[in-house]
Amino acid sequence: MAMDTPELFEGVRILDFTGNLAGPHATLPFAELGAEVVKVERPGFGDDVRHLPGPIGTTNWCFIVCNHGKKSIEVDLADPEGVELIKRMIPDFDVIIESNRPGVMAKLGLDYEACKEVKEDIIYCSISAYGQTGPLAKKPGYDLILQGRAGLIDGNGDPSQPPQRMGIYAGDEISALNARIAIASALYYHEKTGQGQYLDISIFESLAVLNQGLEQYTLFGQKATRTGNHDMFLAPYGVYNGKDGQAITLCAPSQKLWEQMLNAMGRPEHNDDPDLNTTTARIKNKPKMIAVIEDWLCEFDDIGEAVKILDDAGIPVGKVQMAWELAHDPQYLERGGIIDLATSPQCQAVGAPARLKYRNPEVAKYSLTPRNDLHNDVWAPGLGEHNHEILDAYLGADGVDRLIAKWTAK
């Protein structure tokens, strides 16, 4: 796509030692916005996610959507020659990011202090389960384990039922977002001062920030737990069920919205019901309030008709879509929510949620993803695809071939 202005991160080079989800998600937007992201992978095997079920061709779909636009090189970090090669490369890069257990990079001789000796102003980001310090720092921690420790599983689900895990890898996504913000901030600081710095991102702490029950406890001493599909302080503000598993989300907590909603439903008599005519009363008598709404919803074979009635009346309402239905949502598609990747067979990915005006002056059309209307150069790299492109400058072609042969023969 021809552009009069440079890409946002054009000229920035990132050396990426991450795998799985959090780290690759952290560096993806930089690749999409013009940075050169060089992914360092294990010779002959690569990122674990390459080999998970659900391949597009021979590569797992999750690897493709998390790593398109990056470059891949193979380096054996257990070999002193591999470590020495990385140290020769560091001066040519602006950012290093890794997602190993704390202590691993130090053992390899590639922690922040070691890399800083090679390049004083390096920006170095570590993503780990619990962060680099504390009694649990060196413990392994999958997203699910960290959800539980952060109190989010206890806060999820119906209060009459056991706690329930969140249906997404929230820790990986939120910590990736925090890493992006930290790296972008560090690059801006470097632009102003010439100084690099160390960034310590904890997946556990990233999840803990989402725990609003913690704030209720620290501020008010309330030991809040899960409230299911309905809010603790607002009513109606929740998920309401109709026929055949259909449901809506409905938010009408103010008195004005409550009265507008009842009138739209043809239930104005409840405006005078002392059990329901204030927010406090509705919270206290929540089962009765829920019954009023759900009895009305069950009159519709297609809950979309009820949504239209409420929407036309100015009530904040939406149909609960199946997860897969988002791929057909007109609002999402209009703004580039789904992008095509140049893979064979064809693969689609989620577009970036931010929009930068410089990409397209038509505000309704611009998209953060650079080649959103020219997909033939948006791809995920094959393992070691860029070995020669990146490494020849340090070893020569014969030297690269020798090391790759040595490492893949193990």
C-alpha positions, 0 to 999 in steps of 0.5 A: 500500500503506497503511503506518503508517510513512514510506518509508525515503527519503521526503523525499529528492530526487535529481537524476539525470544518469546514463544506461545501466546503472550510474547508473540502477541506483544510484538505483533503490532510492532511488526504490523506497524513497520518494525522489523521483528526477528523471531529467534527459534529453536533449530529444527523445531521452533516455537511450540505453538507451530506444532499444536493441533489445528494446522493451516497447511503444516503450521498451527493457525495460532502461530500464523495469526500471532506471528505474521509479518515477522522474520524467523531465524534459528539459533541454538542458545544452548551452544556458546556459538549461538550465544556469541552470535546473538551478542554480535547481533544485539548492537543492531537492535533496539529492543529485546523481548523474552518470555522465559522463566526468570533466571533462564536468560541469565544462565544463557548469558543473555539477561538484561545486564549482559545485553546492556554490556553489549549495547548500553541503551538496549530496551529489554522486556521480560514477560513471565508468570509472576514477574522477576522478583518475589517468592513465586518468581521462578515458578511455572505459571500457565494462564489458567493457574494465574487466573485462579490465583488472581481471584478471577475464577472465583469472580466468574460464574453463577453465585449458586454454582462452583467458580468457573474459569474464564473462557479466554487466555486473558492473562496472555492477552492482557500482559501482551497489551501491557508489554506493548504499552511498556515497549512503546513508552520505552522507545519514546523515552529513548527518543527523548533521552537516548536511554534504554531500560528494563521492563518487567511484565507479570502475567499474574499482576496483569490479571490482578488488575482486572479483579475489581473485587480486590478494590472493593476489599481494600477500599471498603472491606467487602469480600465480594464474590461472583455475581453471575450474569447480573451486576452487584450495584446496577439493575437491570444490568446483565444477561437475560434469557429468552426462548431456546437458549437465546439471550440479550445483554441489557443495561437500563440502570437509571430511572429514566431508562427503566421507565422507557424500557417498561413502556417499550415492553408494554409493562408500564404498571411496574413503574409504580411497583415499590419492589422495582421503582428504584435501583436499590429496590431492583437490586434487593428484588432482583429475581422479581425484576429478572422475571419481568424482563424474561417473561416478556422476552419469552414471548418472542420466537426470535429474540432479535425482535425484542432487541429491535423494540428496545433499541428503537426505544433508546435502551442499551441492548444487544443480542448475545452472539455465538462466538463464531457469529462475530465473523459475520458482524457488519459493524466488526467487518466494516472496520476491518475486524477480519483480515486476510493473510497470505497463506496457502491455504487461505487463513484469516486473522483478527485485525488490530482494534486501534485505528491510526488516521495516517493510514487512510484519510477516510476515517471509517475505513482506516485500519491499524493493520498496514497491508489491510487492502493488500494482503499478498505480503502479510504472512507468517514466516517459515521456521528459519526462513530468514536465516541467511537474510539476517545472519549472513552479515554476521557469519557469511553464508557458509558460516550460517549453513555450518551452524544450522547443519550442526544445530539441526543434526542434534 
